[in-house]
Amino acid sequence: MYNYLCIYAIFKLTYDYFKCNYNLLNEHLNKSYFGKLEKIKFKNENNIIKFIKNDLDKEYILTTKNISCYNIIHKNKIDTELLEEYHYKIGGIYINYYNKELFNKILYINSYLSKIYLITDNPNIEHDILLDKPIDKFKIDIDNDNKSFIKKQYDFIMESKRIDINVSHNHPVNKFVHFWSSIIMIFHTYPCILYEDYFNMVLSFFTAHIIRQSGHFFYERQDLDLEKLKFGHKNASKKETILTLVLFNSLIYYDENIISYSDYLFLNIILCVFPHYLEITHKYGIIKGINWIIKIITDPFTDLIDFYKYSIINPKHFLDIKEI
């Protein structure tokens, strides 16, 4: 079983590496080659950088030119697609011109995710930090972040849960099915894992998730821009997970002697979360990957708290189906 996971991990991380490099290259270099990211550190005395990094707890920020990667965007030309794809790495943007599309994207991110600071020396731009000198020379005294490592991770996980609920858990039916699927997970799936009852574990897991995802598929009218921006499973990654499961089960169907029956059942569950865990670890780092696993495991418990008021809903809500 572990051999198959290792082989898949190698292919997945290689794919993510090239995809990341491709998205980070500017138009000229896209036509030339896949370049390796160069990490550039700013000097410690640059306190505006420290402010953004310490306040947001972000290690990597993009620039869209020169393929440099660290701490802050301060280029005139900013690709809004990169902003959408890599918002989780961005702390602040230095800009001196008005760009409606860019500001709309930043508004989305700032409304539903952690803050991206607008830094400018142009008083005509609505800003978070207005500079009276070039950014590299700007200095400000910053108090150290006194939060413990554990507190930072807890805050990140809980904030991710809050964002996920705000972005794509608004319809009453979606809240209803999340509550009852959580009941199934907590009182049936999790005990089956502990007792190594893999058949009932898989049966209850997929039953719970069919119920759970039906709320998203048939009822939830989430904003697709916000869906792409949130931390966690997105539509594209869900499709990739489904494809992975189909290929895996096709392989087993071709030769049922490849793997034992219990390992086969267990891998069906692992492959529901493993691909996205690898993607998050590649993008965010191993700590954020662990955070996401903790978030996924604990989601059924926090869903009970968040959605208990929707354990019983008016039947009329089931008629309010979105256009597919």
C-alpha positions in Angstrom: 0.0 0.0 0.0 2.7 2.5 1.0 4.6 1.8 -2.2 1.6 3.0 -4.2 1.3 6.1 -2.1 5.0 6.9 -2.5 4.8 6.5 -6.3 1.6 8.7 -6.5 3.2 11.3 -4.2 6.2 11.6 -6.5 4.0 12.1 -9.6 1.7 14.5 -7.8 4.6 16.7 -6.4 6.3 16.7 -9.8 3.1 17.9 -11.5 2.6 20.6 -8.8 6.2 21.8 -9.2 5.9 22.4 -12.9 2.4 23.9 -12.6 3.7 26.3 -9.9 6.7 27.3 -12.0 4.6 27.7 -15.1 2.2 30.1 -13.3 5.0 32.1 -11.9 6.8 32.8 -15.1 6.1 35.9 -17.0 4.9 35.9 -20.6 8.3 36.1 -22.1 9.8 33.3 -20.1 6.7 31.1 -20.5 7.8 30.8 -24.2 11.3 29.9 -23.2 11.7 27.4 -20.4 10.5 26.4 -16.9 12.8 28.3 -14.6 13.5 27.5 -11.0 12.2 30.0 -8.5 14.8 32.2 -6.9 14.2 33.2 -3.3 15.4 36.7 -2.4 15.5 37.9 1.2 15.1 41.5 2.1 17.3 43.0 4.8 16.1 42.8 8.4 16.1 46.5 8.9 13.4 46.9 6.3 10.6 47.1 8.9 7.7 47.5 6.4 8.5 44.0 5.3 8.7 42.8 8.9 5.4 44.4 9.6 3.7 42.5 6.7 5.4 39.2 7.4 4.9 39.2 11.2 1.4 40.4 11.1 0.2 38.0 8.5 2.5 35.0 9.2 3.3 34.6 5.6 6.7 33.4 4.3 6.4 33.8 0.6 5.2 36.8 -1.4 5.3 37.0 -5.2 6.6 39.5 -7.6 5.5 39.1 -11.2 8.8 40.2 -12.7 12.3 38.7 -12.4 10.7 35.5 -10.9 11.8 36.7 -7.4 9.9 35.2 -4.5 9.8 36.7 -1.0 7.8 39.1 1.1 6.1 41.7 -1.1 4.9 42.6 -4.6 6.2 46.0 -5.6 6.0 46.0 -9.4 3.8 48.2 -11.6 2.5 45.3 -13.6 0.6 42.7 -11.5 -1.1 39.7 -13.1 -4.5 39.4 -11.4 -4.6 35.6 -12.2 -1.4 35.2 -10.2 -3.0 37.2 -7.4 -6.0 34.8 -7.4 -3.8 31.7 -7.6 -1.2 32.7 -5.0 -3.1 35.0 -2.7 -2.1 32.8 0.3 1.6 33.9 -0.3 0.9 37.6 -0.7 1.2 40.0 2.3 1.3 43.4 0.6 1.2 45.0 -2.8 3.0 48.3 -3.5 1.2 50.0 -6.3 1.1 53.6 -7.8 -1.7 53.3 -10.3 -5.4 52.4 -10.3 -6.4 49.1 -11.7 -10.1 48.2 -11.3 -9.7 44.5 -11.9 -6.8 44.3 -9.4 -8.7 46.1 -6.7 -11.7 44.0 -7.2 -9.6 40.8 -6.6 -8.0 42.4 -3.6 -11.5 43.3 -2.3 -12.6 39.6 -2.6 -9.5 38.4 -0.8 -9.6 41.0 2.0 -13.3 40.3 2.6 -13.0 36.5 3.0 -9.4 35.7 3.6 -6.4 37.1 5.5 -5.5 40.7 4.8 -3.5 41.9 1.8 -2.1 45.3 2.4 -2.2 48.0 -0.2 1.0 50.1 0.1 1.4 53.2 -2.0 2.8 56.7 -2.2 -0.2 57.8 -4.3 -2.7 59.7 -2.2 -5.4 59.1 -4.8 -5.5 55.4 -4.2 -7.4 53.9 -1.3 -4.7 52.3 0.8 -3.8 50.6 4.0 -0.3 52.1 4.3 0.5 55.4 2.6 4.3 56.0 2.1 6.0 59.3 1.8 9.2 57.7 0.5 10.3 54.7 -1.6 9.3 51.4 0.0 12.8 50.1 0.4 13.7 53.1 2.6 10.5 53.1 4.6 10.9 52.3 8.3 8.5 51.7 11.1 8.9 50.2 14.6 7.1 46.9 15.0 6.3 45.0 18.2 7.2 41.3 18.1 4.4 38.8 17.6 4.0 37.2 21.1 1.7 34.4 20.0 3.0 30.9 20.7 3.5 28.5 17.8 0.5 26.4 18.9 -1.8 29.4 19.2 -0.8 30.6 15.7 -1.7 27.2 14.2 -5.0 27.0 16.2 -5.9 30.5 15.0 -5.1 29.5 11.4 -7.2 26.4 11.5 -10.2 28.1 13.0 -10.0 31.0 10.6 -9.8 28.5 7.7 -13.0 26.9 9.0 -14.7 30.3 9.3 -13.7 31.3 5.8 -14.8 27.9 4.4 -18.3 28.3 6.0 -18.7 31.9 4.8 -17.7 31.1 1.2 -19.6 27.9 0.5 -21.9 26.9 3.3 -24.8 29.3 3.2 -27.9 27.5 1.9 -30.1 25.9 4.6 -30.1 22.5 2.9 -26.3 22.5 2.6 -26.1 23.2 6.4 -28.7 20.5 7.0 -26.8 17.8 5.1 -23.4 18.9 6.6 -24.9 18.4 10.1 -26.3 14.9 9.5 -23.2 13.8 7.5 -21.1 14.9 10.4 -23.3 12.7 12.7 -22.6 9.7 10.4 -18.8 10.4 10.4 -18.5 10.9 14.2 -20.7 8.0 15.3 -20.0 5.4 12.5 -17.0 6.2 10.3 -14.5 7.2 13.0 -15.3 4.2 15.3 -14.9 1.9 12.3 -11.4 3.3 11.7 -10.5 2.6 15.3 -11.8 -1.0 15.1 -10.2 -1.5 11.7 -13.6 -2.4 10.2 -12.6 -1.1 6.8 -15.7 -2.2 4.9 -18.2 -0.3 7.1 -15.7 2.5 7.3 -15.6 3.0 3.5 -19.4 2.4 3.2 -20.2 5.0 5.9 -17.5 7.5 4.7 -18.8 7.5 1.1 -22.4 7.6 2.3 -21.6 10.6 4.5 -19.8 12.4 1.7 -22.4 11.8 -1.0 -24.9 13.4 1.4 -22.4 16.2 2.2 -21.4 17.0 -1.3 -25.1 16.9 -2.6 -25.6 20.1 -0.6 -22.8 21.9 -2.6 -23.8 20.4 -5.9 -27.6 20.9 -5.9 -28.1 23.9 -3.6 -25.1 26.0 -2.8 -24.8 29.2 -4.9 -21.3 30.1 -3.8 -19.3 32.8 -5.7 -16.9 30.9 -7.9 -14.2 33.5 -7.5 -14.4 33.1 -3.7 -14.5 29.3 -4.1 -11.2 29.5 -5.9 -9.6 31.7 -3.3 -10.4 29.8 -0.1 -8.0 27.5 1.7 -8.9 23.9 1.2 -10.7 21.8 -1.4 -11.8 23.7 -4.5 -13.8 22.5 -7.5 -10.6 21.8 -9.6 -8.9 19.8 -6.8 -12.1 17.8 -6.2 -12.2 16.8 -9.9 -8.6 15.8 -9.7 -9.4 13.6 -6.6 -12.3 11.9 -8.4 -10.0 11.2 -11.4 -7.4 9.7 -9.1 -10.0 7.4 -7.5 -11.3 6.3 -10.9 -7.8 5.5 -12.1 -6.9 3.6 -8.9 -10.1 1.6 -9.0 -9.6 0.9 -12.7 -6.1 -0.5 -11.9 -7.5 -2.8 -9.2 -10.3 -3.9 -11.5 -7.7 -4.9 -14.1 -5.8 -7.0 -11.6 -7.5 -7.7 -8.2 -4.3 -9.4 -6.9 -2.3 -6.2 -6.9 -3.3 -5.3 -3.4 -5.1 -6.9 -0.4 -8.8 -6.2 0.1 -8.3 -4.3 3.3 -5.6 -2.1 1.8 -7.8 -1.5 -1.2 -10.6 -0.2 1.0 -8.4 1.9 3.1 -6.7 3.5 0.1 -10.0 4.5 -1.3 -10.4 6.8 1.8 -6.8 8.0 1.8 -6.9 9.0 -1.8 -9.9 11.3 -1.1 -7.6 13.6 1.0 -4.0 12.6 0.1 -3.8 14.5 -3.3 -4.9 17.8 -1.8 -2.7 17.3 1.3 0.3 17.0 -1.1 -0.8 20.1 -3.0 -1.1 22.2 0.2 2.2 20.9 1.6 3.9 21.9 -1.7 2.3 25.4 -1.7 2.2 26.2 2.0 4.7 23.9 3.6 4.5 20.9 5.8 3.0 22.8 8.8 0.1 24.1 6.8 -0.4 20.6 5.3 -0.7 19.2 8.8 -3.1 22.1 9.7 -5.3 21.1 6.8 -5.4 17.5 7.8 -6.4 18.5 11.4 -9.1 20.8 9.9 -10.5 18.0 7.8 -10.5 15.5 10.7 -12.2 18.0 13.0 -14.6 19.5 10.5 -17.5 17.1 11.5 -17.2 18.1 15.2 -17.1 21.8 14.5 -19.9 21.4 11.9 -22.2 20.2 14.7 -21.5 23.4 16.5 -21.9 25.6 13.4 -25.0 23.9 11.9 -26.9 22.4 14.9 -29.7 25.0 14.3 -30.2 23.5 10.9 -30.7 19.9 12.1 -34.3 20.3 11.2 -35.3 22.7 8.4 -38.5 23.7 6.6 -39.2 21.2 3.7 -39.7 24.2 1.4 -35.9 24.7 1.3 -35.4 21.5 -0.5 -37.3 22.9 -3.5 -34.9 25.8 -3.7 -32.5 24.0 -6.1 -29.8 26.0 -7.9 -29.4 25.9 -11.7 -26.9 23.2 -12.6 
